Amino acid sequence: MGGIPLPGELGLRARDILAGRVEPVPARDAATVVVLREGVEVYLLRRKASMAFAAGAYVFPGGSVDPRDTDHAVAWAGPPPAEWGEIFGADEKTGRGLVCAAVRETFEESGVLLAGPSPESVVADTTGDDWEADRLALIDRSLSFADFLGRRGLVLRSDLLRPWTHWITPEVEHKRFDTRFFVAALPPGQRTRDVGGEADQVAWVRPADAIEQARSGQIFLMPPTYRTLSELSAYAKVDDVLGAAREIVTFMPRIAEVDGEMHIVLDDDYRYGAA
């Protein structure tokens, strides 16, 4: 059995959790979006070394659901919230929050906006100063996502998203997330940009190349990102990814004692931590 070793305080915490002496922190609902462009290439951000969670890791855009993401005032096109909730094993309110968080966080962290003036259109460009002011206001939470869309007369395009997978942070972590993964194509005319914030570097990369860079130690990928990239490396076209039939499986790496040491493991052949 492989896995990721838990040294020091995390190892002690893992033993306490297994023994019932410590209660795990509840996992917060979150969404992440794999933005794709032809190649197939994915958009990755490197989280700053100062971040409390996943410091230095290359990740997809995403983050926690804001309570205001469940606002019914959001203009909506595509599969309704109840359908998204059913896909991800959640209720309608959670489904609404997950999709809104997915679109909002993608805009905040990449400048890509999955919304348009009508249910059949999508914004062509989001690079002006006025867009940047709105993006920063969303980040500091002085502007709600519903107000942002409403003021601009935009409709959220949930039909541009596809469900991919579901990961829950291991119980040993101090910050935990119940994260649903989506995939989406980069809309025509839009382009990503280095938007700063929680990231200090961004890159478009082929999934197989990112996996190879992780294996050689050039970059750090967390297990959910690594596994998702491994799956995406099998596709030659973005349309193939978007058209893939997916059974949404929930993964939560567990705590286990391996040869006298505490580890996080997913299954018997889960050896990413050794790379």
Buried (B, 14 or more C-beta within 10 A) or exposed (E): EBBBEBEEEBBBBBBEBBEEEBEBEEBBBBBBBBBBBEEBBBBBBBBBEEBEBBEEBBBBBBBBBBEBBBBEEBBBBBBBBBEBBBBBEBEBBBBBBBBBBBBBBBBBBBBBBBBBEEEEBBBEEBEEEEBBEBBBBBBEEEBBBBBBBBEBEBBBBBEBBBBBBBBBBBBBBEEBBBBBBBBBBBBEEBEBEEBEBBBBEBBBBBBBBBBBBBEEEEBBBBBBBBBBBBBBBEBEEBEEBBEBEBEEEEBBBBBBBBEEEBBBBBEEEBBBBEE
